Amino acid sequence: MKLAVVGATGMVGEVMLKVLAERNFPITEMLLVASERSVGKKLSYKGTDYTIIGLAEAVAARPNIAIFSAGGDTSLEWAPKFAKAGTTVIDNSSAWRMDTDKKLVVPEINADALTKADKIIANPNCSTIQLVMALAPLHKKYKMKRVVISTYQSVSGTGVKAVKQLENEMAGIQGEMAYPYPINRNALPHCDVFLENGYTKEEMKLAREPQKILDDRSFSVSATAVRIPTSGGHSESVNVEFLEDFDLNDIRNLLNDTPGVTVQDNPDTNTYPMPLYAHDKDDVFVGRIRRDETQPNTLNMWIVSDNLRKGAATNAVQIAEYLIENRLV
């Protein structure tokens, strides 16, 4: 199993290597790939130093799987080149997610749709992944009609520059800005770029990606995405209107029985999900489960996950594991 990690020096790439090591991913040859400015540098994986190579050299090496976390432009240019060479690409960017010919995969939900013919597989948006992990079992039983979501997203979702901005501001240091305003002691209702309809690109990802993953356009999602001064972990306030009524204990049991989901929901002991608790974990945590008392068949819940792990690296590695286990590569 020859594996290439494209974007190995980036924030998600570093977590990718950590997750691959933790899960003892079966590798016979590792290719660590990055931009030209990083070529020739050394990077360690499981105690062995690897020399970083460029994209052209990686394509020529014909890896079985290439996991991309190098941005949309790189994916658009290079993923087809890898695919043409026979490599199966798992891409973390938004480049291929809404392409009608590409699968958008959360392994616990729809990995069974994958075939050997799928040479470019899209990893969903980090906020989408944790959302659908909680919604999928509930939709299966009660059928969603409408979802309203507000996100509270960490600066790590923007990247290293944003993490540095927060750290600088907390320390009182003037530095480079990733955002148009300070993020420390602030909240920015501005994730990604604004579109003509007044929503941001992040908000439209949350509106469209769940429908594709669940292969169902009978429900709608309306989103507001907000950046807050936490260093890691995304949180979501989610209001779901179902076609059928539900029992709260049944909701908790359904979520508890879903692989990859952990319920933390006990107001008596102040037990609820928090980014602090989700850090460095792969599960999606759900709490504050309660009825919306303003209208029938409607649920409120709070969803938290580590955006660099299940929201990016871990989900991609799980896709790769599924491909190997089912002999699709």
Salt bridges, closest charged atoms under 4 A:
GLU22 OE1 - ARG309 NH2 2.61
GLU29 OE1 - LYS2 NZ 3.81
GLU77 OE2 - LYS81 NZ 3.70
ASP99 OD2 - LYS102 NZ 3.64
GLU108 OE1 - LYS310 NZ 2.86
ASP118 OD2 - LYS103 NZ 2.96
GLU176 OE2 - LYS161 NZ 3.32
ASP192 OD2 - LYS205 NZ 3.37
GLU202 OE1 - LYS205 NZ 3.87
GLU209 OE2 - ARG97 NH1 3.39
ASP216 OD2 - HIS139 NE2 2.82
GLU241 OE2 - LYS145 NZ 3.69
ASP245 OD1 - ARG291 NH1 3.14
ASP250 OD2 - LYS141 NZ 2.70
ASP265 OD2 - ARG252 NE 2.72
ASP280 OD2 - LYS18 NZ 2.81
ASP280 OD1 - ARG309 NH1 3.40
ASP282 OD1 - ARG309 NE 2.87
GLU321 OE1 - ARG23 NH2 2.84
